[in-house]
Amino acid sequence: PIVLQDLDVSGFDNGISVGALHRAAGFRDVWITNCALHGNISSGLSTYGPAFDPAAPSYAHADLHITGVEAFGNRGDPANSRSNTGNGIALGSTSDVTVTQSTAHGNGGANGAPHEGPIGIWAYDSVRVLIEHSLSYDNQTASRRDGGGFGLDQNTSDSAMQYNLSYGNAGAGYQVY
């Protein structure tokens, strides 16, 4: 396995980033536990992969276990007009993920790009994501879009959010888009 444990990460674009340019280059059996990810620009924790192809879905990363992660004060990049920034935990191009006992708060805000985002804890272009027993509050947006607590976004299937608490966010508590 790949283990990232007991880390305190701040001052970067992404606190922790798990990425791949094509699906064969992704990671399996990744454990991210008891980490404080704060004061970063784009996100506290971000995973990403190649562009999603709905005709042939594939995912760069599999079997991710995220437990006890606190992502806060990741305010966003006002210079980025291509994608949303200021996320707590953003999961893209993943399969078989569990996020539990994690918290996202005080992310986003006036620093983020004005066209979309962010969300406290969310997944996109993913399958079999379970977000449970987690907390997301006081997340903001620079626009009238997003700024929510939890989300299952574009091209995400066979996934669930359960036993979470969301409050004080600028957008929806729970978003399915």
ROLUM-984499 format. One record per residue: x, y, z negated of N, C-alpha, C in turn. Coordinates in steps of 0.001 Angstrom, whole numbers, always signed. Example, Ala and Ser with C-alpha at 12.3 -4.5 7.8 and 13.67 -1.06 7.14 Angstrom:
BEGIN
SITE    n_xx    n_yy    n_zz   ca_xx   ca_yy   ca_zz    c_xx    c_yy    c_zz
SITE  +13190   -5690   -7800  +12300   -4500   -7800  +13200   -3300   -7800
SITE  +12850   -2250   -7080  +13670   -1060   -7140  +12900     +30   -7870
# end
This chain:
BEGIN
SITE    n_xx    n_yy    n_zz   ca_xx   ca_yy   ca_zz    c_xx    c_yy    c_zz
SITE    +822   -1206      +0      +0      +0      +0    +866   +1271      +0
SITE    +240   +2371    +359    +844   +3694    +223    +185   +4331    -987
SITE    +986   +4798   -1950    +458   +5334   -3199    +942   +6769   -3386
SITE     -10   +7687   -3571    +267   +9075   -3951    -443   +9268   -5281
SITE    +319   +9428   -6354    -266   +9391   -7695    +351  +10451   -8580
SITE    -485  +11062   -9434     -38  +12030  -10436    +765  +13163   -9811
SITE    +222  +13770   -8750    +878  +14872   -8062    +168  +16177   -8360
SITE    +936  +17269   -8369    +406  +18628   -8462    +969  +19363   -7255
SITE     +78  +19708   -6293    +538  +20254   -5018    -145  +21589   -4741
SITE    +650  +22638   -4529     +96  +23948   -4195   +1054  +24711   -3288
SITE    +488  +25680   -2560   +1300  +26563   -1735   +1595  +26065    -335
SITE    +854  +25067    +152   +1082  +24518   +1486    -125  +24765   +2380
SITE     -48  +24387   +3654   -1215  +24456   +4518   -2252  +23458   +4016
SITE   -1860  +22195   +3871   -2686  +21149   +3257   -1918  +20608   +2060
SITE   -2603  +20408    +959   -1930  +19830    -203   -1415  +18436    +103
SITE   -2298  +17565    +563   -1940  +16228   +1053   -2600  +16071   +2406
SITE   -1831  +15620   +3382   -2339  +15418   +4734   -1972  +14015   +5201
SITE   -2976  +13281   +5684   -2756  +11953   +6250   -3235  +12037   +7696
SITE   -2314  +12035   +8638   -2692  +12274  +10022   -2077  +11284  +10992
SITE   -2669  +11246  +12184   -2183  +10389  +13267   -2623  +10974  +14597
SITE   -1771  +10899  +15587   -2116  +11414  +16907   -2947  +10426  +17720
SITE   -2819   +9119  +17449   -3670   +8119  +18093   -3991   +7036  +17077
SITE   -5052   +6270  +17354   -5577   +5354  +16341   -4584   +4287  +15915
SITE   -3692   +3868  +16782   -2713   +2838  +16421   -1636   +3372  +15477
SITE   -1566   +4690  +15313    -524   +5291  +14479   -1016   +5621  +13070
SITE   -2221   +5219  +12719   -2801   +5573  +11426   -2265   +4747  +10271
SITE   -2846   +4972   +9110   -2401   +4325   +7884   -3508   +3451   +7294
SITE   -3111   +2396   +6600   -4018   +1457   +5942   -3625   +1322   +4476
SITE   -4629   +1042   +3647   -4404    +771   +2228   -3673   +1933   +1550
SITE   -4320   +3095   +1565   -3764   +4309    +975   -4505   +4602    -335
SITE   -3758   +4829   -1396   -4302   +5136   -2720   -3840   +6530   -3124
SITE   -4791   +7437   -3331   -4495   +8793   -3783   -5222   +8973   -5106
SITE   -4457   +9047   -6205   -5072   +9059   -7534   -4465  +10139   -8431
SITE   -5336  +10723   -9240   -4934  +11671  -10278   -4023  +12781   -9748
SITE   -4506  +13473   -8715   -3739  +14556   -8102   -4482  +15877   -8255
SITE   -3747  +16957   -8510   -4288  +18319   -8534   -3789  +19008   -7271
SITE   -4729  +19401   -6397   -4404  +19990   -5095   -5035  +21373   -5053
SITE   -4230  +22410   -5217   -4771  +23752   -5409   -3905  +24820   -4755
SITE   -4551  +25932   -4400   -3811  +27061   -3838   -3206  +26785   -2480
SITE   -3768  +25839   -1754   -3310  +25562    -391   -4203  +26327    +589
SITE   -3806  +26389   +1851   -4549  +27219   +2797   -5721  +26463   +3423
SITE   -5449  +25405   +4166   -6504  +24732   +4926   -7341  +23787   +4087
SITE   -6700  +22989   +3237   -7443  +22052   +2400   -6563  +21512   +1286
SITE   -7239  +20956    +290   -6509  +20236    -740   -6035  +18897    -208
SITE   -6964  +18141    +394   -6668  +16824    +979   -7346  +16748   +2336
SITE   -6589  +16346   +3345   -7136  +16258   +4695   -6618  +14994   +5396
SITE   -7536  +14287   +6057   -7126  +13197   +6951   -7664  +13528   +8335
SITE   -6921  +13123   +9356   -7358  +13403  +10725   -6735  +12404  +11684
SITE   -7315  +12321  +12862   -6821  +11424  +13897   -7145  +11982  +15267
SITE   -7091  +11136  +16278   -7362  +11595  +17641   -8828  +12001  +17808
SITE   -9117  +12692  +18885  -10494  +13101  +19176  -11410  +11885  +19191
SITE  -12596  +12052  +18635  -13567  +10968  +18544  -14194  +10703  +19910
SITE  -14280   +9433  +20284  -14918   +9030  +21536  -16162   +8217  +21186
SITE  -17370   +8794  +21329  -18582   +8062  +20936  -18830   +6807  +21764
SITE  -18274   +6735  +22971  -18443   +5548  +23806  -17581   +4381  +23318
SITE  -16516   +4686  +22614  -15613   +3656  +22084  -15069   +4131  +20738
SITE  -15905   +4143  +19687  -15456   +4667  +18394  -14255   +3906  +17839
SITE  -13298   +4653  +17337  -12150   +4070  +16654  -11693   +5067  +15604
SITE  -10965   +4570  +14624  -10590   +5388  +13481   -9113   +5164  +13174
SITE   -8382   +6235  +12947   -6939   +6134  +12733   -6603   +5489  +11392
SITE   -7391   +5758  +10356   -7041   +5337   +9002   -8125   +4439   +8401
SITE   -7706   +3463   +7605   -8664   +2541   +6985   -8241   +2224   +5554
SITE   -9242   +1886   +4755   -9025   +1460   +3367   -8323   +2537   +2549
SITE   -8960   +3690   +2458   -8464   +4776   +1622   -9225   +4771    +306
SITE   -8508   +4962    -786   -9072   +4971   -2131   -8656   +6276   -2793
SITE   -9620   +7157   -2999   -9348   +8481   -3552  -10064   +8568   -4894
SITE   -9281   +8658   -5967   -9834   +8629   -7321   -9170   +9687   -8183
SITE   -9981  +10447   -8902   -9427  +11412   -9849   -8683  +12553   -9194
SITE   -9082  +12945   -7989   -8445  +14064   -7299   -9228  +15330   -7622
SITE   -8523  +16394   -7982   -9135  +17697   -8187   -8584  +18651   -7137
SITE   -9461  +19128   -6254   -9086  +20057   -5182   -9762  +21391   -5463
SITE   -8964  +22425   -5722   -9565  +23706   -6099   -8721  +24887   -5617
SITE   -9409  +25988   -5348   -8722  +27220   -4964   -8011  +27149   -3627
SITE   -8446  +26276   -2752   -7902  +26206   -1389   -8777  +27154    -561
SITE   -8304  +28371    -336   -9162  +29480     +71   -9425  +29606   +1569
SITE   -8601  +29018   +2431   -8848  +29129   +3862   -7851  +30034   +4564
SITE   -7808  +29907   +5888   -6872  +30652   +6726   -7654  +31594   +7643
SITE   -7631  +32893   +7387   -8399  +33821   +8216   -7900  +33896   +9661
SITE   -6681  +33446   +9919   -6129  +33493  +11276   -6555  +32304  +12130
SITE   -7146  +31286  +11523   -7541  +30085  +12252   -8970  +30245  +12770
SITE   -9121  +30387  +14067  -10463  +30528  +14652  -10890  +29257  +15391
SITE  -10077  +28186  +15318  -10396  +26933  +16011  -11138  +25929  +15146
SITE  -10857  +25921  +13858  -11478  +24917  +12998  -11724  +25513  +11621
SITE  -12521  +24805  +10827  -12808  +25327   +9495  -11626  +25097   +8558
SITE  -11477  +25978   +7604  -10413  +25869   +6610  -10985  +26228   +5246
SITE  -10250  +25886   +4214  -10687  +26146   +2856  -11451  +24985   +2245
SITE  -11255  +23778   +2770  -11926  +22582   +2259  -11243  +22056   +1000
SITE  -12029  +21347    +195  -11448  +20622    -936  -10860  +19309    -447
SITE  -11738  +18383     -36  -11346  +17079    +506  -12089  +16898   +1820
SITE  -11354  +16818   +2934  -11935  +16662   +4273  -11396  +15385   +4896
SITE  -12290  +14440   +5197  -11898  +13121   +5691  -12324  +12949   +7139
SITE  -11365  +12851   +8041  -11657  +12637   +9450  -10917  +11426   +9977
SITE  -11541  +10727  +10913  -10969   +9546  +11567  -10613   +8454  +10559
SITE  -11596   +8134   +9679  -11372   +7131   +8638  -12453   +6057   +8661
SITE  -12094   +4897   +8161  -13074   +3834   +7927  -12783   +3210   +6575
SITE  -13851   +2782   +5921  -13747   +2091   +4635  -13015   +2932   +3595
SITE  -13675   +4045   +3220  -13117   +5007   +2272  -14011   +5083   +1039
SITE  -13381   +5172    -128  -14103   +5433   -1363  -13508   +6674   -2020
SITE  -14369   +7649   -2297  -13997   +8826   -3077  -14801   +8736   -4363
SITE  -14120   +8679   -5497  -14813   +8551   -6775  -14113   +9376   -7853
SITE  -14902   +9849   -8806  -14407  +10611   -9955  -13486  +11746   -9517
SITE  -13861  +12415   -8428  -13074  +13522   -7901  -13878  +14813   -7963
SITE  -13176  +15946   -7930  -13795  +17251   -8079  -13255  +18219   -7027
SITE  -14167  +19007   -6458  -13788  +20113   -5565  -14498  +21357   -6068
SITE  -13742  +22426   -6326  -14386  +23658   -6806  -13568  +24880   -6412
SITE  -14297  +25975   -6187  -13650  +27247   -5880  -12885  +27252   -4567
SITE  -13271  +26402   -3639  -12623  +26376   -2323  -13358  +27313   -1375
SITE  -12692  +27671    -276  -13298  +28543    +728  -13389  +29967    +247
SITE  -14197  +30746    +937  -14392  +32134    +556  -14058  +33079   +1677
SITE  -13778  +34289   +1350  -13559  +35347   +2335  -12335  +35100   +3207
SITE  -11409  +34272   +2755  -10204  +34027   +3553  -10433  +33079   +4715
SITE  -11488  +32277   +4684  -11712  +31265   +5716  -12106  +31862   +7054
SITE  -11945  +31081   +8098  -12352  +31510   +9436  -13857  +31759   +9461
SITE  -14320  +32728  +10215  -15715  +33138  +10131  -16730  +32257  +10862
SITE  -16303  +31255  +11621  -17284  +30546  +12444  -17883  +29305  +11805
SITE  -17213  +28659  +10865  -17782  +27477  +10219  -16984  +27107   +8992
SITE  -17574  +26231   +8162  -16899  +25635   +7029  -16704  +26619   +5890
SITE  -16150  +26116   +4849  -15741  +24754   +4541  -16793  +24019   +3713
SITE  -16439  +22823   +3276  -17258  +22001   +2379  -16336  +21502   +1259
SITE  -16892  +21267     +95  -16080  +20770   -1030  -15491  +19401    -754
SITE  -16362  +18386    -526  -15926  +17013    -228  -16782  +16515    +925
SITE  -16153  +16127   +2033  -16940  +15715   +3196  -16160  +14810   +4120
SITE  -16915  +14152   +5027  -16330  +13263   +6035  -16926  +13589   +7400
SITE  -16122  +13400   +8433  -16559  +13551   +9825  -15822  +12507  +10662
SITE  -16394  +12133  +11786  -15769  +11141  +12687  -15291   +9917  +11908
SITE  -16140   +9402  +11030  -15743   +8320  +10130  -16865   +7302   +9968
SITE  -16524   +6154   +9409  -17496   +5099   +9175  -17222   +4448   +7813
SITE  -18297   +4037   +7144  -18235   +3369   +5844  -17461   +4208   +4807
SITE  -17960   +5410   +4596  -17417   +6305   +3579  -18398   +6327   +2409
SITE  -17890   +6121   +1215  -18692   +6188      +2  -18122   +7292    -887
SITE  -18950   +8304   -1160  -18574   +9391   -2064  -19485   +9268   -3276
SITE  -18900   +8971   -4446  -19725   +8739   -5630  -19039   +9217   -6906
SITE  -19884   +9461   -7912  -19408   +9871   -9241  -18425  +11032   -9151
SITE  -18743  +12003   -8298  -17871  +13150   -8082  -18638  +14447   -8299
SITE  -17892  +15549   -8353  -18431  +16863   -8673  -17928  +17874   -7660
SITE  -18840  +18734   -7163  -18460  +19789   -6231  -19249  +21048   -6569
SITE  -18522  +22130   -6919  -19219  +23342   -7339  -18435  +24607   -6973
SITE  -19183  +25701   -6862  -18630  +27037   -6598  -17763  +27104   -5348
SITE  -18081  +26310   -4339  -17391  +26407   -3052  -18086  +27481   -2218
SITE  -17323  +28218   -1442  -17833  +29386    -732  -17574  +29277    +769
SITE  -18074  +30251   +1510  -17855  +30323   +2951  -17682  +31779   +3347
SITE  -16957  +32012   +4439  -16792  +33367   +4960  -17912  +33711   +5933
SITE  -18779  +32745   +6220  -19864  +32966   +7173  -21179  +32533   +6538
SITE  -22188  +32374   +7336  -23467  +31863   +6837  -23562  +30361   +7040
SITE  -22496  +29726   +7516  -22501  +28279   +7754  -21704  +27563   +6673
SITE  -22143  +26389   +6371  -21449  +25480   +5464  -21295  +26092   +4066
SITE  -20122  +25936   +3440  -19950  +26397   +2069  -20621  +25490   +1053
SITE  -20885  +24239   +1448  -21627  +23322    +599  -20765  +22476    -312
SITE  -21452  +21627   -1052  -20794  +20751   -2008  -20258  +19471   -1394
SITE  -21170  +18686    -783  -20816  +17391    -199  -21388  +17312   +1209
SITE  -20730  +16576   +2097  -21272  +16441   +3439  -20841  +15180   +4156
SITE  -21770  +14688   +4971  -21481  +13653   +5964  -21772  +14334   +7300
SITE  -20754  +14557   +8076  -20854  +15413   +9251  -20765  +14599  +10532
SITE  -20528  +15259  +11621  -20587  +14690  +12966  -19926  +13318  +13076
SITE  -20599  +12424  +13778  -20079  +11090  +14108  -19733  +10241  +12889
SITE  -20404  +10467  +11770  -20197   +9640  +10580  -21391   +8704  +10447
SITE  -21117   +7412  +10215  -22190   +6428  +10117  -21915   +5437   +8993
SITE  -22959   +4679   +8627  -22871   +3655   +7580  -22156   +4181   +6335
SITE  -22555   +5362   +5891  -21891   +6023   +4769  -22910   +6477   +3745
SITE  -22445   +6782   +2523  -23359   +7176   +1458  -22716   +8168    +508
SITE  -23584   +9009     -81  -23228   +9883   -1195  -24172   +9495   -2322
SITE  -23641   +9157   -3496  -24500   +8762   -4610  -23859   +9121   -5942
SITE  -24715   +9429   -6920  -24285   +9717   -8286  -23293  +10876   -8354
SITE  -23508  +11907   -7507  -22658  +13088   -7501  -23419  +14259   -8113
SITE  -22696  +15307   -8491  -23295  +16536   -8985  -22759  +17695   -8163
SITE  -23685  +18510   -7636  -23332  +19665   -6814  -24103  +20872   -7327
SITE  -23393  +21993   -7572  -24096  +23206   -7999  -23251  +24446   -7696
SITE  -23939  +25588   -7558  -23270  +26876   -7394  -22519  +27057   -6088
SITE  -22789  +26216   -5100  -22124  +26348   -3803  -22864  +27366   -2940
SITE  -22161  +27995   -1989  -22792  +28984   -1104  -23749  +28330    -131
SITE  -23505  +27080    +210  -24347  +26355   +1165  -25120  +25244    +469
SITE  -25464  +24231   +1237  -26243  +23107    +720  -25467  +22320    -330
SITE  -26210  +21758   -1264  -25588  +20867   -2235  -25084  +19606   -1566
SITE  -25942  +19059    -683  -25612  +17850     +76  -26023  +18105   +1528
SITE  -25118  +17889   +2423  -25381  +18188   +3828  -25144  +16954   +4678
SITE  -26100  +16659   +5552  -25920  +15619   +6571  -26148  +16316   +7898
SITE  -25117  +16350   +8715  -25183  +17121   +9958  -24742  +16267  +11117
# end
